[in-house]
């Protein structure tokens, strides 16, 4: 087994722990929204960076959903 495969296996096992799941459930959205808040205080050519970052992330997740639906169909 390659080192990379071992790392992924270890990562997957670690993230099955209920405490880790709960931490991620609350922590990741807090990091995301605080980052958007920080970016929204900055602007480039009159457009705030929070809006740009939020749009990019939204488009990324919509594309994942769209691609997954194509695979399932």
N, C-alpha and C positions, 0 to 999 in steps of 0.2 A: 504494500500500500504506500502510495506516495505521501510525502510530507504535507502537501496541500490537501489531499483527501483526508488525512488524519486531522488537520486543522478544522476542516469543514465539519467533520464528524463530531469533534470536541465542541465546536461552536453550537451545533444543532442540539447536542445533549444538554449543554449548559442552559440553553434557552427554553428548555422544557420545565424548568423549576418554577413552581407557582409564584415565588417571590420575585423572580426575574421577570416573569410575565406581567405581574402587577406593576413593577417599576417601569417597564416599557410602556404599559397601557397609559400611565399618567405622565411619565417623563418625556417621551418623544413628542407628544402634542405640545407640552409646555415649551420645549426647546424650539419647536417649529414656530409657534405663535410669538414667542419672544424674539426670535430672529426676524420674523416679518415686522414686528413692532419697531425693532431697531432699524431695519432697512427702510421703513416708511418715513423715518425722520430724515432720510437723505434723498436727494433728487438729482436726476440727470436730465438736462434739457426740459425742466419743468415737470417731469414724470417721476413719481416717487418709486424708489427701488423695491419697496415692499409690494407694490402692485405688479411690477414686472416679475419679481420672484414668485409671487403667488400664482400668477398666470402661467408661468413656465412649469411650476410644479403641478398645477391643475391639468395642463395639457399632457404632461408626462403620464399622470395617472389615468387620464381618459384614454390615452393611446394604449396603455397596458390593458385596460378593460376591453377596448375595442379589439386588440390583437387576441386576447383570450377568448372573446366571443366568436371570433373567426375560427379559431382552432376547435372550439366545441361544436360549432354548427356543421 
